[in-house]
Amino acid sequence: MSSDLLLPLVTSAAWLVLVGSALASHRLGWGQMLKMALVWVAIFLGLYVIVEWFMVVQGTTSNLI
């Protein structure tokens, strides 16, 4: 992992904490809260993978030109 990705990783973790605190404020049951938290984690990980893939593809195409 490069130092350029450190800030997005930290901000993503901060957003997850914010989402987690908002989710906890609804006072749902543990099962439903865990399910919703896992969905949010999957959303953030999916976005991270898409952005990382885009950056890798963009970097390889710039090396070809």
C-alpha positions as CSV (number, residue, x, y, z in Angstrom):
1,M,0.0,0.0,0.0
2,S,1.4,3.4,-1.0
3,S,1.3,6.5,1.2
4,D,-1.2,8.0,-1.4
5,L,-3.8,5.5,-0.3
6,L,-3.4,6.2,3.4
7,L,-5.8,9.2,3.6
8,P,-8.6,7.5,1.6
9,L,-8.3,4.4,3.9
10,V,-8.5,6.5,7.0
11,T,-11.4,8.6,5.8
12,S,-13.2,5.4,4.8
13,A,-12.7,4.0,8.3
14,A,-14.1,7.3,9.7
15,W,-17.2,7.0,7.5
16,L,-17.7,3.5,8.7
17,V,-17.6,4.7,12.3
18,L,-20.1,7.4,11.5
19,V,-22.4,4.9,9.8
20,G,-22.0,2.5,12.7
21,S,-23.0,5.2,15.2
22,A,-26.0,6.2,13.2
23,L,-27.0,2.5,12.9
24,A,-26.6,2.1,16.7
25,S,-28.9,5.1,17.3
26,H,-31.8,3.1,15.8
27,R,-31.6,0.6,18.7
28,L,-32.3,-2.4,16.5
29,G,-31.8,-6.0,17.5
30,W,-28.3,-7.5,17.4
31,G,-29.1,-9.7,14.4
32,Q,-30.5,-7.0,12.2
33,M,-27.9,-4.6,13.3
34,L,-25.1,-7.0,12.4
35,K,-26.7,-7.7,9.0
36,M,-27.0,-4.0,8.2
37,A,-23.4,-3.4,9.4
38,L,-22.1,-6.2,7.1
39,V,-24.0,-4.7,4.2
40,W,-22.3,-1.3,4.8
41,V,-18.9,-2.9,5.1
42,A,-19.6,-4.7,1.8
43,I,-20.6,-1.4,0.1
44,F,-17.4,0.3,1.3
45,L,-15.2,-2.6,0.3
46,G,-16.8,-2.8,-3.1
47,L,-16.2,0.9,-3.7
48,Y,-12.7,0.6,-2.5
49,V,-12.0,-2.4,-4.9
50,I,-13.6,-0.5,-7.8
51,V,-11.5,2.6,-7.2
52,E,-8.3,0.6,-6.7
53,W,-9.0,-1.4,-9.9
54,F,-9.6,1.9,-11.8
55,M,-6.3,3.3,-10.5
56,V,-4.4,0.2,-11.4
57,V,-5.9,0.1,-14.9
58,Q,-5.2,3.8,-15.4
59,G,-1.6,3.3,-14.3
60,T,-1.0,0.5,-16.7
61,T,-2.5,2.3,-19.6
62,S,-0.4,5.3,-19.0
63,N,2.7,3.0,-19.1
64,L,1.7,1.7,-22.5
65,I,1.4,5.1,-24.1
